[in-house]
Amino acid sequence: MTADAHAGRPRHLPPFRTLADVEALERDPIDNHLTGRTMTAVLAHAARTHGGRIAASYLADPADPDGVAEEIGFAAFFARAMQAAAVFRSLGLTRRDVVACLLPALPQTVEIGWGAAHAGITMPVNPFLEPAIIGAMLGRAGACILCIEGPSGRDGTWEKLPAILAAAPGIRHVLVVGEPAAPDGVLHYETLRDTADPADAGPDPMPGDIAACFHTGGTTGLPKIAPLTHYNLACMSLIAGFGAGLRSGDRLTNGMPLFHVGALVMGALAPFAHGCQVVQLGRRGYRDPAVMAGLWDIFGRARPDIAIGPPTVVAAATQSFAGTAGKTGLRAWISSASSLPAEVHRRFTDRTGVPIKEAWGLTEATLVLTYMPPDGESRPGSVGLRLPWCELEVARVTDGRVIGFLPRGTAGSIIARSPSVFPGYLDPAANRGVLLDGGWLDTGDIGVMDADGFLTITGRAKDVIIRGGHNIDPALIEEPLNAHPDVALGAAVGLPDARLGEVPVAFVTLTRGRNRTGADILAEIAPTIAERAAIPRWIEVLPALPMTAVGKVHKPGLRREACRRAAAASLGLDPDRIGTDELPGGRIVVILPFAAGSTAFDQAAATLSGLGLDARPSPAPAPEEPRP
């Protein structure tokens, strides 16, 4: 097994302080630095090198101070993965077949993913998606085996199984994970694994073979499916480890969901490849309120060198910190998933003494393209420097074509090339405008690069607010908003407007113990917003901002909330009586509590049309008429 020519030849990675360190490292081809050209070879090398050292610790109840971690060593972890591969091979899995993993962060989740990638293709799936969407994705990917949490799970995943199977008739075998025994009609994963021989894992994959499929996007319609090759992942294990400054023996905590590429790379693959130990914060990670409430106590017991968490967790951890700055034991906090507001960055480091090392990338690049240098300065507001073997340019892109590169200091579309850029979506039609001529990937982000090579993300192309034909970068609003001392986290979105197309509005959550209105905050930040057109029409205070499963602020959800509140105010209705839906292409429609064809609906729809909002009748309307 793993007769990769590169196995056993790791090279010492130098410090990462400036762009010169990146340029020096990439003078050699990346293959000269890899410990393997497939994910399996990288993992096998780590297992041989680190043997019985602890690779992973699982905290079933991270908030329990007396809880005992379930630990496993490097060699045993790899053997478990090969046993999983042998199980899948015994069930008829071939190299191009897909194993879908509908699992929370269980002790078995990573080994199943690695085993599936060795024998075929692993496809981690967000268990919180609707069953019809899950089934449709599995059907489109051609999944033939499904690993799922059993009826004792607390998220309702098992109850979705009949609907998933109805939508994905290609599923031949269902394996239940984390149960003492299997319910009728399905197989018990642990029983099969414990009797499997790792030697039966089958032949090694090739570098160009697909190792994993990740779903991405999907705010309207089905999510896109992004395949990643073994070589993509092998390269990323090196690139991400260099960017994070991983050192053999480091301990990292992970609370990110394991269906996301970020958690599987930075919460498993890259640390394993570099001889680090991962402490998994339970099955729900940062989604567990007990974890968030006791995060610093958990860190005090786990003693991580590096913590990983998105901006929303950074903001919450800032408020809950009650220790002494500089005494946490953390060397760094890695923030990714979305750009971290500069003021949130400063506030966290000032309070905790822990430097934040921001990273940026996307699933289609197998995770990261930039990192804040772990051995250099941190620049709040920036996502750092490009990583070795990753080319980045700020360009003018029109209709899927690169018109030209832009000079330093000029904002434009960020495009990238690297050995970890994916081969293209499962649906080739989705590649239009994403995979560009010359091997470039359009990341969909807008940014600016300074003279030292530091990149600042100024927004998503799809998040730009277009007011009367004038493009407004949400960052113009969000930076002053997040700098306000009473704001824990803020975000700006566009509200449809009949005259101007869109106008900016904003939502905030307040820092603990503060009691302010949106109008108060708006009056105080308006003078600090550089463009008059960017001043929000209103600011609304919410108890929490809507989040994606990986901790990004969910701006489509905020746009829907903005439309709902604007419609309720114009019609004199309680906002709870109004719904919203998002149409393909992102257009939002307001769902009114009136019957189709009724006078109440026609009058309300006309009013909303004057605001630039579309309306739809409710399928179960209430009789109340709108107030004039």
VOGU-3710 file (C-alpha; in Angstrom, 3 decimals, decimal comma):
1> mtadahagrp> 0,000/0,000/0,000  1,000/3,640/-0,636  4,009/3,001/-2,844  4,060/6,701/-3,721  7,488/7,760/-4,922  7,373/10,869/-2,758  6,458/9,120/0,493  9,136/9,446/3,149  10,747/12,599/1,735  9,345/15,505/3,740
11> rhlppfrtla> 11,293/18,740/3,699  11,609/21,182/6,545  9,319/24,149/5,990  10,958/27,531/6,646  9,374/30,341/8,667  6,641/32,360/6,959  7,103/36,069/7,645  6,879/37,918/4,336  6,192/37,396/0,656  9,920/36,735/0,167
21> dvealerdpi> 9,547/33,507/2,187  6,745/32,394/-0,128  8,795/33,162/-3,222  11,842/31,343/-1,835  9,875/28,178/-1,058  8,146/27,969/-4,418  11,399/28,109/-6,373  11,253/24,315/-6,037  8,327/22,436/-7,588  5,716/21,556/-5,001
31> dnhltgrtmt> 6,211/17,840/-5,643  9,695/18,101/-4,112  8,094/19,029/-0,786  5,118/16,643/-0,698  5,181/13,525/1,467  2,773/11,933/-1,020  0,870/12,844/-4,170  -2,398/11,346/-2,945  -4,275/11,835/0,290  -3,708/8,186/1,175
41> avlahaarth> 0,061/8,501/0,691  0,209/11,643/2,862  -1,725/9,909/5,649  0,370/6,736/5,377  3,569/8,736/5,697  2,285/10,471/8,829  1,254/7,112/10,310  4,732/5,666/9,714  6,493/8,763/11,007  4,481/9,416/14,164
51> ggriaasyla> 3,255/5,909/15,012  1,674/5,748/18,449  1,704/9,473/19,208  -1,770/10,897/19,812  -3,294/12,204/16,581  -6,846/12,954/17,706  -8,719/13,555/20,948  -12,498/13,535/20,974  -14,380/15,362/23,721  -17,909/13,938/23,798
61> dpadpdgvae> -18,977/16,684/26,221  -16,400/19,475/25,931  -18,090/21,578/28,626  -17,780/18,809/31,241  -14,643/19,554/33,316  -14,462/15,869/34,333  -14,972/14,532/30,814  -12,447/12,019/29,491  -11,203/12,356/25,926  -11,308/9,441/23,511
71> eigfaaffar> -7,814/9,354/21,998  -6,224/7,558/19,053  -2,675/7,488/17,669  -1,481/8,205/14,145  -0,903/4,587/13,117  -4,149/3,352/14,671  -6,116/6,193/13,059  -4,751/5,340/9,619  -5,466/1,639/10,198  -9,074/2,539/11,077
81> amqaaavfrs> -9,367/4,466/7,812  -8,066/1,479/5,856  -10,546/-0,766/7,672  -13,302/1,613/6,577  -11,996/1,382/3,012  -12,068/-2,415/3,252  -15,704/-2,259/4,427  -16,691/-0,134/1,433  -14,785/-2,398/-0,971  -16,589/-5,430/0,465
91> lgltrrdvva> -19,891/-3,690/-0,349  -18,892/-3,341/-3,998  -17,525/0,222/-3,980  -15,327/1,037/-6,970  -12,961/3,941/-7,585  -15,642/6,170/-9,147  -18,413/5,329/-6,670  -19,508/7,788/-4,003  -19,958/7,247/-0,260  -22,216/9,933/1,222
101> cllpalpqtv> -21,504/10,854/4,861  -24,487/12,395/6,633  -22,818/12,688/10,011  -22,072/15,174/12,789  -18,555/15,296/14,240  -18,436/11,774/15,687  -15,172/9,940/16,499  -15,811/7,819/13,393  -16,538/10,683/10,949  -12,982/11,393/9,778
111> eigwgaahag> -11,940/7,744/9,448  -15,031/7,087/7,309  -14,196/10,038/5,064  -10,578/8,973/4,633  -11,535/5,357/3,989  -14,158/6,342/1,442  -11,639/8,585/-0,359  -9,137/5,729/-0,525  -11,581/3,181/-1,936  -13,794/5,525/-3,945
121> itmpvnpfle> -15,069/9,089/-3,382  -16,239/10,614/-0,113  -19,096/13,125/-0,082  -19,683/14,836/3,283  -23,178/16,338/3,454  -24,677/18,944/5,757  -27,230/16,960/7,811  -29,274/20,111/8,443  -30,311/20,426/4,794  -33,834/19,420/3,801
131> paiigamlgr> -34,141/15,717/2,879  -35,342/16,477/-0,655  -32,211/18,554/-1,304  -29,945/15,906/0,250  -31,551/13,160/-1,823  -31,346/15,171/-5,030  -27,639/15,885/-4,452  -26,867/12,248/-3,710  -28,745/11,180/-6,800  -26,874/13,670/-8,971
141> agacilcieg> -23,511/12,566/-7,523  -24,345/8,889/-8,033  -23,936/7,950/-4,354  -24,340/4,221/-3,728  -23,498/4,005/0,014  -24,862/6,244/2,757  -23,328/6,537/6,238  -25,804/8,148/8,624  -26,220/8,824/12,323  -28,787/6,523/13,901
151> psgrdgtwek> -32,036/7,130/15,790  -30,239/8,101/19,009  -28,896/11,220/17,290  -30,232/14,586/18,416  -30,519/16,419/15,115  -33,337/14,502/13,425  -31,090/13,118/10,676  -32,318/9,541/10,984  -35,907/10,680/10,542  -34,966/12,100/7,119
161> lpailaaapg> -33,787/8,729/5,792  -37,008/7,575/4,041  -37,312/10,847/2,112  -33,611/10,794/1,203  -33,792/7,240/-0,130  -36,910/8,069/-2,117  -35,014/10,880/-3,852  -31,768/8,883/-4,261  -32,722/5,424/-5,535  -29,082/4,627/-6,361
171> irhvlvvgep> -28,250/4,101/-2,660  -27,567/0,360/-2,320  -26,381/0,224/1,281  -27,103/2,285/4,394  -24,612/2,098/7,268  -25,674/3,415/10,659  -22,862/5,007/12,704  -22,564/5,584/16,437  -25,260/3,144/17,562  -24,817/0,009/19,725
181> aapdgvlhye> -26,593/-1,993/17,020  -28,197/-1,398/13,639  -31,957/-0,960/13,216  -33,670/-3,370/10,842  -32,839/-2,988/7,186  -29,475/-1,230/7,566  -25,881/-2,246/8,316  -23,892/-1,498/11,471  -20,701/0,354/10,566  -18,664/-0,426/13,678
191> tlrdtadpad> -19,360/-4,173/13,465  -18,214/-4,270/9,847  -15,162/-2,106/10,541  -13,957/-4,070/13,553  -13,912/-7,315/11,554  -12,348/-5,781/8,431  -8,694/-6,286/7,471  -6,846/-3,084/6,453  -4,997/-5,162/3,868  -8,308/-5,470/1,992
201> agpdpmpgdi> -8,550/-1,697/1,469  -7,772/-2,160/-2,207  -5,251/-0,552/-4,552  -3,969/2,941/-3,983  -5,664/5,808/-5,805  -3,851/7,858/-8,438  -3,142/11,594/-7,972  -5,738/12,582/-10,586  -8,507/10,416/-9,111  -11,410/12,226/-7,460
211> aacfhtggtt> -11,103/11,887/-3,682  -14,008/13,997/-2,429  -17,080/15,912/-3,489  -18,183/18,935/-1,464  -21,419/20,834/-1,902  -21,179/24,587/-2,022  -23,605/27,469/-2,435  -27,215/26,510/-2,789  -29,027/29,569/-1,440  -31,341/29,138/-4,432
221> glpkiaplth> -31,938/25,742/-5,985  -29,621/22,788/-5,469  -26,100/23,330/-4,154  -23,275/22,941/-6,651  -21,035/19,896/-6,220  -17,277/20,512/-6,355  -15,047/17,448/-6,865  -11,498/17,563/-5,478  -8,714/15,245/-6,617  -6,249/13,379/-4,431
231> ynlacmslia> -3,517/15,662/-5,735  -5,595/18,751/-4,843  -5,833/17,515/-1,256  -2,220/16,326/-1,001  -0,997/19,745/-2,133  -3,356/21,505/0,271  -2,081/19,460/3,211  1,307/21,081/2,597  0,124/24,566/1,583  -2,318/24,953/4,486
241> gfgaglrsgd> 0,200/23,614/6,995  2,798/26,125/5,850  0,268/28,957/5,981  -0,850/28,078/9,502  2,704/27,618/10,736  1,968/24,093/11,944  4,731/22,437/13,963  4,970/18,761/14,779  3,478/18,239/18,232  1,124/21,226/18,037
251> rltngmplfh> -2,366/20,812/19,465  -5,332/22,352/17,612  -8,969/22,599/18,663  -11,680/22,179/16,031  -15,327/23,113/16,433  -16,143/23,490/12,732  -18,599/21,056/11,085  -16,875/18,128/9,394  -18,996/18,325/6,246  -17,069/21,476/5,274
261> vgalvmgala> -13,746/21,380/3,426  -12,218/23,765/5,986  -12,810/21,451/8,917  -11,672/18,329/7,066  -8,460/20,013/5,863  -7,532/22,188/8,875  -9,335/20,017/11,419  -7,935/16,696/10,189  -5,782/16,310/7,060  -3,219/19,131/7,392
271> pfahgcqvvq> -2,613/18,655/11,146  -2,265/14,885/10,621  0,211/15,470/7,775  2,335/17,759/9,968  2,323/15,589/13,094  -0,169/17,678/15,083  -2,923/16,608/17,479  -6,528/17,687/16,878  -8,948/18,095/19,780  -12,495/17,796/18,428
281> lgrrgyrdpa> -15,038/19,809/20,433  -17,870/17,292/20,460  -20,449/16,349/17,878  -21,826/19,880/17,411  -18,705/21,969/17,990  -19,445/25,688/17,929  -23,134/24,990/17,316  -23,345/23,728/20,904  -24,339/26,616/23,240  -22,487/24,926/26,104
291> vmaglwdifg> -19,265/24,954/24,072  -19,631/28,635/23,255  -20,516/29,555/26,842  -17,511/27,690/28,269  -15,045/28,098/25,391  -12,197/29,643/27,374  -12,568/27,075/30,168  -12,409/24,336/27,532  -9,254/25,893/26,095  -7,808/26,024/29,604
301> rarpdiaigp> -8,245/22,254/29,955  -7,353/21,257/26,380  -4,335/23,635/26,192  -4,330/24,138/22,415  -1,515/25,938/20,627  -3,886/27,029/17,855  -7,657/27,536/17,818  -9,699/27,665/14,637  -12,996/29,544/14,358  -14,875/31,865/11,989
311> ptvvaaatqs> -15,551/35,593/12,588  -18,813/34,947/14,425  -17,005/32,738/16,939  -14,219/35,326/17,247  -16,798/37,984/18,139  -18,493/35,733/20,701  -15,155/34,639/22,209  -14,150/38,275/22,629  -17,215/38,969/24,748  -16,899/35,827/26,875
321> fagtagktgl> -13,190/36,255/27,654  -12,630/37,004/31,337  -8,987/36,023/31,754  -5,694/37,891/31,617  -4,518/39,074/28,236  -1,549/37,065/26,993  -2,103/34,201/29,449  -4,300/31,911/27,337  -1,526/29,603/26,103  -2,714/30,104/22,510
331> rawissassl> -0,028/30,895/19,955  -2,637/32,003/17,426  -6,301/31,967/16,482  -7,002/31,132/12,840  -10,067/32,895/11,461  -11,507/31,943/8,098  -14,833/31,149/6,346  -15,407/34,867/5,726  -13,456/38,099/6,034  -12,985/39,280/9,620
341> paevhrrftd> -13,877/42,952/10,217  -10,739/44,872/11,195  -12,253/46,236/14,402  -13,418/42,772/15,544  -9,833/41,584/14,925  -8,325/44,432/16,980  -10,853/44,069/19,791  -10,153/40,336/20,151  -6,365/40,697/20,252  -6,465/43,715/22,573
351> rtgvpikeaw> -8,647/41,822/25,026  -7,087/38,336/24,878  -3,517/39,011/23,774  -3,888/36,293/21,130  -2,851/37,216/17,573  -5,349/36,394/14,852  -3,977/34,829/11,692  -6,645/35,247/9,078  -6,910/32,873/6,134  -8,942/33,143/2,949
361> glteatlvlt> -9,932/30,771/0,185  -12,837/28,707/-1,068  -13,957/25,128/-1,592  -13,073/25,320/-5,280  -9,422/25,953/-4,311  -9,458/23,057/-1,787  -9,543/25,640/1,014  -6,915/28,399/1,313  -5,126/30,761/-1,049  -3,827/33,286/1,505
371> ymppdgesrp> -2,721/33,337/5,144  -1,606/36,011/7,541  2,064/35,062/8,095  2,292/33,023/11,318  5,834/34,303/11,977  5,155/37,858/10,822  2,898/40,775/11,576  -0,893/40,637/11,627  -2,689/43,364/9,727  -6,327/43,723/10,812
381> gsvglrlpwc> -8,633/43,949/7,817  -6,330/41,943/5,550  -6,467/38,200/4,831  -2,699/37,996/4,469  -0,286/37,019/1,722  -0,688/34,532/-1,080  0,590/31,047/-0,273  3,353/29,153/-2,089  2,468/27,850/-5,536  -0,723/29,931/-5,425
391> elevarvtdg> -0,898/32,725/-8,000  -3,258/35,590/-7,200  -4,194/38,577/-9,316  -6,704/41,383/-8,986  -8,237/41,663/-12,426  -10,982/43,136/-14,523  -13,257/40,241/-15,490  -16,141/40,676/-17,919  -18,474/37,919/-19,174  -16,135/35,210/-17,914
401> rvigflprgt> -13,050/36,698/-19,598  -9,988/38,265/-17,990  -9,713/41,690/-19,616  -6,532/42,634/-17,758  -4,679/42,641/-14,443  -5,093/45,715/-12,232  -2,265/47,581/-10,471  -1,623/47,283/-6,748  -4,038/49,379/-4,731  -6,876/49,019/-7,264
411> agsiiarsps> -9,961/46,952/-6,392  -11,204/44,265/-8,753  -12,103/40,596/-9,123  -9,707/38,192/-7,405  -8,575/35,334/-9,650  -6,314/32,438/-8,691  -4,243/29,552/-10,034  -2,799/26,774/-7,897  -2,288/22,995/-7,885  -5,267/22,808/-5,539
421> vfpgyldpaa> -7,793/24,483/-7,855  -10,565/21,955/-8,501  -11,154/20,379/-11,943  -14,659/21,851/-12,271  -18,169/21,312/-10,949  -19,999/18,062/-11,442  -22,419/19,992/-13,653  -20,220/21,434/-16,447  -22,706/24,265/-17,078  -21,870/25,674/-13,636
431> nrgvlldggw> -18,225/26,197/-14,666  -19,138/29,080/-16,969  -17,640/32,265/-15,556  -15,804/30,337/-12,816  -13,053/28,468/-14,688  -11,440/31,050/-16,957  -8,952/30,849/-19,803  -5,357/30,290/-18,776  -6,269/28,042/-15,848  -7,579/30,914/-13,727
441> ldtgdigvmd> -10,348/30,520/-11,156  -12,691/33,458/-10,567  -13,134/33,355/-6,796  -16,221/35,596/-6,858  -14,579/37,922/-4,327  -13,609/41,545/-4,843  -10,435/42,808/-3,270  -7,337/44,958/-3,374  -3,664/44,028/-2,946  -1,201/46,444/-1,386
451> adgfltitgr> 2,441/47,072/-2,270  3,630/44,383/0,185  1,335/41,743/-1,292  -1,266/41,784/1,498  -4,774/41,129/0,190  -7,901/42,796/1,552  -11,305/41,363/0,675  -13,738/44,203/0,125  -16,769/42,058/-0,668  -18,436/39,408/-2,751
461> akdviirggh> -19,356/40,385/-6,281  -22,903/39,219/-5,561  -23,048/41,246/-2,296  -22,360/44,619/-3,903  -25,287/47,007/-3,323  -26,248/48,791/-6,552  -27,960/52,085/-5,663  -29,124/54,025/-8,672  -26,418/52,438/-10,816  -23,719/53,222/-8,224
471> nidpalieep> -21,878/50,242/-6,738  -21,633/50,348/-2,944  -19,178/48,021/-1,240  -20,809/46,700/1,991  -17,432/47,120/3,697  -17,931/50,902/3,574  -20,771/50,370/6,049  -19,577/47,295/7,916  -16,178/48,636/8,983  -17,597/51,680/10,841
481> lnahpdvalg> -20,456/49,535/12,113  -18,148/46,931/13,618  -15,932/49,656/15,063  -18,844/50,967/17,160  -18,250/49,996/20,814  -21,828/48,782/21,303  -21,856/46,541/18,211  -20,727/42,935/18,535  -21,234/42,145/14,847  -22,860/44,002/11,966
491> aavglpdarl> -23,651/43,383/8,299  -25,065/45,464/5,460  -27,277/44,295/2,578  -29,285/45,808/-0,238  -33,038/46,353/0,122  -35,005/46,478/-3,181  -36,202/49,989/-4,040  -38,525/50,907/-6,920  -36,692/54,153/-7,743  -33,048/53,348/-6,983
501> gevpvafvtl> -32,970/49,585/-7,521  -31,448/48,991/-4,090  -30,698/50,969/-0,948  -28,359/49,893/1,851  -29,713/48,725/5,193  -27,887/47,079/8,090  -28,390/44,633/10,936  -26,391/44,393/14,165  -26,091/42,400/17,343  -25,102/44,299/20,483
511> trgrnrtgad> -22,219/43,683/22,824  -23,209/42,093/26,094  -25,053/44,380/28,509  -25,716/47,170/25,971  -29,192/48,492/25,193  -29,204/50,691/22,087  -31,583/51,213/19,193  -30,690/50,960/15,542  -31,540/54,639/15,135  -29,023/55,561/17,866
521> ilaeiaptia> -26,263/53,605/16,183  -27,111/54,957/12,734  -26,905/58,548/13,989  -23,474/57,867/15,473  -21,864/56,016/12,556  -23,359/58,019/9,655  -20,683/60,763/9,836  -17,941/58,112/9,600  -19,217/56,496/6,372  -17,071/57,691/3,495
531> eraaiprwie> -19,830/57,817/0,860  -23,112/59,577/1,495  -24,900/57,076/-0,775  -23,679/54,258/1,468  -25,387/55,541/4,629  -27,976/52,862/5,520  -31,638/53,768/5,255  -32,064/52,063/8,610  -30,282/49,791/11,082  -32,104/47,002/12,897
541> vlpalpmtav> -30,921/45,350/16,124  -31,325/41,557/16,176  -30,630/39,067/18,980  -28,456/37,109/16,512  -27,514/37,358/12,850  -28,446/34,411/10,608  -25,452/32,145/10,040  -24,435/29,444/7,617  -23,415/26,076/9,019  -19,751/27,145/8,957
551> gkvhkpglrr> -20,255/30,449/10,761  -20,531/32,945/7,924  -23,118/35,697/8,146  -25,883/34,499/5,819  -26,540/37,580/3,728  -29,363/36,042/1,677  -31,141/35,503/4,996  -30,568/39,137/5,937  -31,860/40,326/2,566  -35,012/38,317/3,134
561> eacrraaaas> -35,373/39,738/6,645  -34,934/43,271/5,288  -37,690/42,697/2,729  -39,980/41,191/5,366  -39,568/44,131/7,731  -39,939/46,723/4,965  -43,130/45,047/3,727  -44,592/44,834/7,239  -43,877/48,507/7,921  -45,444/49,670/4,643
571> lgldpdrigt> -48,590/47,532/5,131  -49,013/48,104/8,876  -48,776/44,364/9,582  -46,980/42,387/12,262  -43,732/41,137/10,629  -44,462/37,641/11,973  -47,444/37,429/9,588  -45,253/37,960/6,527  -42,965/35,411/4,933  -40,351/35,540/2,185
581> delpggrivv> -38,954/33,232/-0,450  -35,958/33,464/-2,754  -36,381/32,786/-6,447  -33,680/31,421/-8,770  -31,310/34,288/-9,488  -31,701/35,732/-5,981  -34,917/37,739/-6,468  -36,879/37,881/-3,187  -40,657/37,568/-3,085  -42,791/38,594/-0,093
591> ilpfaagsta> -45,460/36,099/0,981  -48,586/37,906/2,184  -51,276/36,521/4,534  -54,073/37,080/1,983  -55,789/34,893/-0,579  -54,938/35,129/-4,256  -57,350/37,420/-6,088  -58,650/39,063/-2,896  -58,907/42,824/-2,650  -56,544/42,716/0,330
601> fdqaaatlsg> -53,870/40,901/-1,663  -54,224/43,099/-4,750  -53,949/46,295/-2,695  -50,978/45,023/-0,691  -49,180/43,751/-3,809  -49,619/47,152/-5,461  -48,184/48,882/-2,399  -45,168/46,575/-2,351  -44,652/46,991/-6,075  -44,183/50,678/-5,398
611> lgldarpspa> -41,343/49,688/-3,059  -39,748/47,416/-5,656  -40,916/44,224/-3,934  -42,670/41,251/-5,506  -45,589/39,610/-3,668  -47,175/36,175/-3,508  -50,370/35,097/-1,693  -50,160/32,765/1,261  -51,350/29,183/0,686  -53,259/29,431/4,003
621> papeeprp> -54,300/33,106/4,288  -55,796/34,816/7,311  -58,872/36,977/6,805  -57,414/40,207/8,199  -57,198/43,118/5,759  -54,207/45,485/5,723  -54,640/48,786/7,433  -54,857/51,758/5,059
//
